Amino acid sequence: MPAIVLSHLRELGENLSIARKRRRETRKAWAQRIGVSEPTLMRMEQGDPSVSMGVYATAIWLMGREQAIAQLAAPEHDMGALEQAVRVAKARAVRKRPSLYGQSPAADRAAPDHEDNS
């Protein structure tokens, strides 16, 4: 797992721990509300990547921030895909240069050079 991802998970865990403490919830009560054991809650608060996404999502829901979950991967914020779509659109916008005779190269090959009336 990339180090930056682990760092963000640790930060998320710390933030969830702070949220629990601000609400004056014990680990035992918070774990019960999430539906996990206390050791799992402790691992989540440490940013353990082996804790399921559902546990993190439920803790975020308990904070009243569930709408933030969907925004994590919202298409309008996916800059990598947006950049790719722009590149594809630009590539499609490039037009072939017209031939000297005003026809496409395919039309030039299809037209006969001259008729033979012999």
N, C-alpha and C positions, 0 to 999 in steps of 0.2 A: 504494500500500500504506500502511495507517495507520502513523504514526510509532511507536506503541506496539508494533506487530507487528515492525517493523524492530529496535526496541530489544531485544525478547525474542529475536529471531534472533541478534543480535550477542552477547547474553549466552549463548545456547546454544552458539554457535561458540566463545566464550572457554572455556566449561566443557568442551567436547570437546577443545580444545587442552590444557587443564590435565590432563585425564584421560590424554591421549596422553603428555604429558611425565612424569607421575607413573609411568607404566608404562615409562619410559625407552625409548620407541619413537621412531625417527627418522621424519621426514615421509615419507621414501621407503618405509620398511617399513609404516607405517600406511596409506599410500595403496594399496600393493599388497594389503594385507589387505582393504581396503574395495573394491578393484577400480576405483580411479580414478587419475587423474594427480595428480602433486604440486600443480600449479596449482589443480586442482579442490579438493584437500584444503585448500589455503591459503585458497581462497574460502570453503569451508565453515567453517573456523575463524574467519573474519572475519564470519560470519553472512550471507553473500550469499544473498538470496532466490531467485536463479536456479539455485542448486544443488538437484538433485532431492531430494524427500522420501526416496527410497530411500537416498541417500548418507548423509543425517542418520540414518536408521533403522539402517543398517548400522553406523555409528560407535557408536550407542547400544548395539547388539547386542554389539559388541566390548568394550564396557564391562561387559557382563553385566546391562544394564538394559532388555532388550527388553520386559519385561512393562509397563514404564512407558509404552510407546508406545500400547498399547491403552487405557490409562487416560486418555489425553489427551482423548478424546471419549466416554468411557463414559457411557451414558444416566443412570446414577444421580448423576452429577456435572453434568449438563446443567441448570443452574438455570433458564435461560430457558424451556426446554421444560416443566420441572416447574411453573413459575409459570403457564404457559399452560394446562396440564392442570388445575391447581387452579381457574383462572378458569372453564374450561369446565364442570367438575364443579359449581361453585357456581351457574352459570347454569342448569344442568339441575335443580338442587335447588329452585329457586324454583318454587313451585306457584301456579296461578291461584286467586284467591279464589273460594270457592263462591258460587253465586247465592243470592238470598233464599229460594228454594224448595228448596234442597238439591240441585239438579241443575246440571249443567254448562250453560253458555249454549247449547251446541249441542242439548242435550236439551230445553231450554225452547223452542227454535224448532221442534223436531220434534213436540212434543206439541200436539194440537189444543186450542183455547181452550174449545170446547164442541161438543156434538153437536147437529145440527139434525134433530129428529124431526118435522117438519111434513109 
